[in-house]
Amino acid sequence: MKNPWEVRPEVASFASYEAGISIEEIAQKYGLSKVVKLASNENPFGISPKVQAVLQDKIGESFRYPAAKNPRLVQAIAQYYGKKYSHIKPEQIFIGNGSDELIDLLFRVRIDPAVQNAVAFKPCFGLYETQAQFHGCALRQAPLRDDFSFDVDALLELVDENTALVLITNPDNPSGRLMPKEDMIRLAKSLPSACLLVIDEAYIEFAEADLSLLSDLPKYPNVAIMRTFSKVYGLAGLRIGYAILPEELAEYLWRVRLPFSLNYLAQEAAITALFDDDFRKKTIEHVEKSRTLIMQTLKDFGCEVIPSASNFIMFKPPKDAILVHQKLLEKGYIIRSLKAYGLAKYLRVNVGLDDENTGFLHTLQSILES
Ligand SMILES: *Cc1c(COP(=O)(O)O)cnc(C)c1O
């Protein structure tokens, strides 16, 4: 290095994760008083009243450091799952500042970039690509089929004895598709035993049946399940994600994680949210009902619609998607353009409140008819 500001080549060429556009940005740009954001798969009901009350109650304690390694939240998660799956032990639970931190740490603890590689589908969640790049890790990607279903054999072909991570999102983002359980089992069983299969289940609560391998995890010692408080629990702004994974790996992750990466208020909110069954049920019911309606209406408008098991829907409008996206923005509807995923003809919209969904659909209809 010649200069004090020089960085590693992976940093110099780094392309940051493209986050959704903000409401303020669009309101200001187009002089709108009301902007609806249906772009980041957030919970339309916002934060649950119970969680809000707890945050207000606990705010005065924020001058203290949180307990390192978040023991209260680990116990709460173990207790929550223990009711259903007696095999899940607290020692298998690892918590981070959003699943984002978990993804980042998995690359850092598992991958020696000179030797190991990672495997994912293409397109995949943007963070798998950014964090692989940051760590200098080769990410091998198998294309999804044309209908966005998962070609497990194509994925397996990319795996070799140096593959340390295979990353799957189920239901997938951005397509919303669900991998059939038998495919997931086949994948888990076919991977070399030293390869960790990471199943990112950020949206699993919205899938109609419980298709997670969590129910018989002891049969699959090479599987890590990742979940988040950002979607069904409505806490995206507080940044809480967790994983259930091999005990030995959890121990290493706790060892290297920054001691206070999950803040005190986030931990208290998560404990309350986990046992707030009413809010979770209300959210899931609303998503299931609205998803059916939005999918059907989009089809009636002549859009190609990918079947979704999630809280968002990916579709291809019968007009130029980039233009449709732009016109929606001008009318105060922020949805997601999938250009950054290499899918310039597609858009992704998440379920909002009833009036937001109808407002979006009416606006889209007027754009498609103009
Ligand atoms: C939203 C999302 C997450 C959640 O990330 P957090 O960091 O927990 O907010 C994880 N994976 C995928 C694929 C997502 O879409």
The ligand as an SDF file (V2000), in Angstrom:
LIG
                    3D

 15 15  0  0  0  0  0  0  0  0999 V2000
  -35.7840   -9.2150    5.4190 C   0  0  0  0  0  0  0  0  0  0  0  0
  -34.8490  -10.3610    5.2640 C   0  0  0  0  0  0  0  0  0  0  0  0
  -34.0390  -10.7600    6.3260 C   0  0  0  0  0  0  0  0  0  0  0  0
  -34.0970  -10.0790    7.6480 C   0  0  0  0  0  0  0  0  0  0  0  0
  -32.9630   -9.3400    7.8760 O   0  0  0  0  0  0  0  0  0  0  0  0
  -32.7830   -8.5680    9.2580 P   0  0  0  0  0  0  0  0  0  0  0  0
  -31.3580   -8.2060    9.2280 O   0  0  0  0  0  0  0  0  0  0  0  0
  -33.1160   -9.5540   10.3410 O   0  0  0  0  0  0  0  0  0  0  0  0
  -33.7090   -7.4020    9.2450 O   0  0  0  0  0  0  0  0  0  0  0  0
  -33.2020  -11.8480    6.1500 C   0  0  0  0  0  0  0  0  0  0  0  0
  -33.1620  -12.5220    4.9880 N   0  0  0  0  0  0  0  0  0  0  0  0
  -33.9400  -12.1710    3.9560 C   0  0  0  0  0  0  0  0  0  0  0  0
  -33.8890  -12.9720    2.7070 C   0  0  0  0  0  0  0  0  0  0  0  0
  -34.7900  -11.0680    4.0570 C   0  0  0  0  0  0  0  0  0  0  0  0
  -35.5300  -10.7160    3.0090 O   0  0  0  0  0  0  0  0  0  0  0  0
  1  2  1  0
  2  3  1  0
  2 14  2  0
  3  4  1  0
  3 10  2  0
  4  5  1  0
  5  6  1  0
  6  7  2  0
  6  8  1  0
  6  9  1  0
 10 11  1  0
 11 12  2  0
 12 13  1  0
 12 14  1  0
 14 15  1  0
M  END
$$$$
